[in-house]
């Protein structure tokens, strides 16, 4: 006969929020990483995000909206 395995405790919401970075004040390293990430993403994607939306896509969106 096998011994019963103890059930793992489910982390509390407080533990989950701390692990996800919520509920605790951001550290200096977190702020630096966030700034680095934001700048890097803008450098990569700003040109694409600023392109005009193709007329065909706008038409499809408008047709769907009118349904």
C-alpha positions as CSV (number, residue, x, y, z in Angstrom):
1,X,0.0,0.0,0.0
2,X,1.4,3.4,-1.0
3,X,1.6,6.3,1.5
4,X,-0.6,9.2,0.7
5,X,1.3,12.2,-0.8
6,X,0.7,15.4,1.1
7,X,-1.3,17.9,-0.9
8,X,0.6,20.9,-2.1
9,X,-0.6,24.2,-0.6
10,X,-2.1,26.6,-3.1
11,X,-0.3,29.9,-2.9
12,X,-2.4,32.7,-1.5
13,X,-3.5,35.7,-3.7
14,X,-1.0,37.8,-1.8
15,X,1.9,35.4,-2.7
16,X,0.7,35.4,-6.4
17,X,0.6,39.2,-6.6
18,X,4.0,39.5,-5.1
19,X,5.4,36.9,-7.5
20,X,3.8,38.8,-10.4
21,X,5.3,42.1,-9.2
22,X,2.0,43.6,-8.0
23,X,1.5,44.8,-4.5
24,X,5.2,45.5,-3.9
25,X,7.0,48.7,-4.8
26,X,9.1,48.3,-7.9
27,X,12.8,48.2,-7.3
28,X,15.4,50.4,-8.9
29,X,16.4,47.4,-11.1
30,X,12.7,46.9,-12.2
31,X,12.4,50.5,-13.2
32,X,15.6,50.4,-15.2
33,X,14.5,47.2,-16.9
34,X,11.0,48.6,-17.7
35,X,12.6,51.7,-19.2
36,X,15.1,49.6,-21.3
37,X,12.2,47.4,-22.5
38,X,10.0,50.3,-23.4
39,X,12.7,52.1,-25.3
40,X,13.7,48.9,-27.1
41,X,10.1,48.0,-28.1
42,X,9.5,51.6,-29.3
43,X,12.7,51.4,-31.4
44,X,11.6,48.2,-33.0
45,X,7.9,48.8,-33.5
46,X,7.2,52.6,-33.8
47,X,7.7,52.6,-37.6
48,X,5.3,49.8,-38.1
49,X,2.7,51.3,-35.6
50,X,2.8,54.6,-37.4
51,X,2.1,53.2,-40.8
52,X,-1.3,54.0,-42.3
53,X,-3.9,51.3,-42.0
54,X,-4.6,49.8,-45.5
55,X,-7.9,50.9,-47.0
56,X,-9.0,47.3,-47.5
57,X,-8.6,46.6,-43.8
58,X,-10.5,49.7,-42.9
59,X,-13.3,48.6,-45.2
60,X,-13.5,45.2,-43.7
61,X,-13.6,46.7,-40.2
62,X,-16.4,49.1,-41.2
63,X,-18.4,46.2,-42.8
64,X,-18.1,44.1,-39.7
65,X,-19.1,47.1,-37.5
66,X,-22.3,47.6,-39.6
67,X,-23.5,44.0,-39.2
